[in-house]
Amino acid sequence: MTDFGVLADKALRDEMLTREECLAVLDTPQERVLDLLNAAFRVRERHFGRTVRLQMLMNAKSGACQEDCHYCSQSAVSTADIHQYGLLPVNAMVEGAQRAAAAKAQRYCIVISGRSPLDRDVAEISTAVRAIKEAVPIQVCCSLGLLNEAQAKRLKAAGVDRINHNLNTSERYHADICTTHTFRDRLDTIQHARAAGLELCSGGIIGMGESDDDIVDLAFALRDVQPQWSGPARPGSWPTQSVAPPRTRAPTSMCQAPARHAP
């Protein structure tokens, strides 16, 4: 029987769990879920105490994406009824940051749809970020799709603190959820962000038909791409979501998986 206390001790020593240990966590029986949560809370409390950090997101450009990501309501294969609009004006993005600061959010994230931002999008967002930094004391994150090296450097120079760019799933399973860009494309964007000196927010999505081995492969890949840290403050985050499949023209097997409790 898996000793979750031992696994928590390893995590607190920053030791990597083995694949077998990770798979055992994913296979936790229902009657032991509270034991698992208690062990996970030990790790969380060590690094973050009992506080939460508020973040606010601004969907600054919605819909009309040419990518075929099967999990996304804004993708080319989705039939979901969503609002579609182009990039919001600079003043709207700044006003969003002011609302976030008033709500005591630590971070404000500007998100746009699409494979990659146009250079004029990067220019407008950079202008907005400079105005935000002058107006309110808040960290700024951007989630803009695939970035090249020059775009990442431009965003850093404008005052962007962090880039969100998820790996989403394992390299093996990536082609099952998206065919219009590759896992390597996502890794390249993360490397460009790191090279520009930007913090990373990179995670994944659970519940798209992947196997437990894919989830473990994703976790290991995320560990590999995160920068090294020292001290209690870690310069990145690993968001993990459980998918609620949108209506798409993709095969339903790509968007469905047996129900499980969250690891």
URJOHU-V914017 format. One record per helix or strand of 2 or more residues. SS is the DSSP state (2 for helix, 1 for strand). FROM is the first residue (numbers start at 1). TO is the last residue. Records with the same first field share a line. If there is no record, write none. Layout:
SS: FROM-TO, FROM-TO
//
This chain:
2: 4-12, 19-26, 30-48, 90-102, 119-135, 149-158, 174-177, 183-195, 212-225, 252-254
1: 55-62, 107-112, 139-143, 162-164, 199-201, 204-206, 236-237, 240-242
//
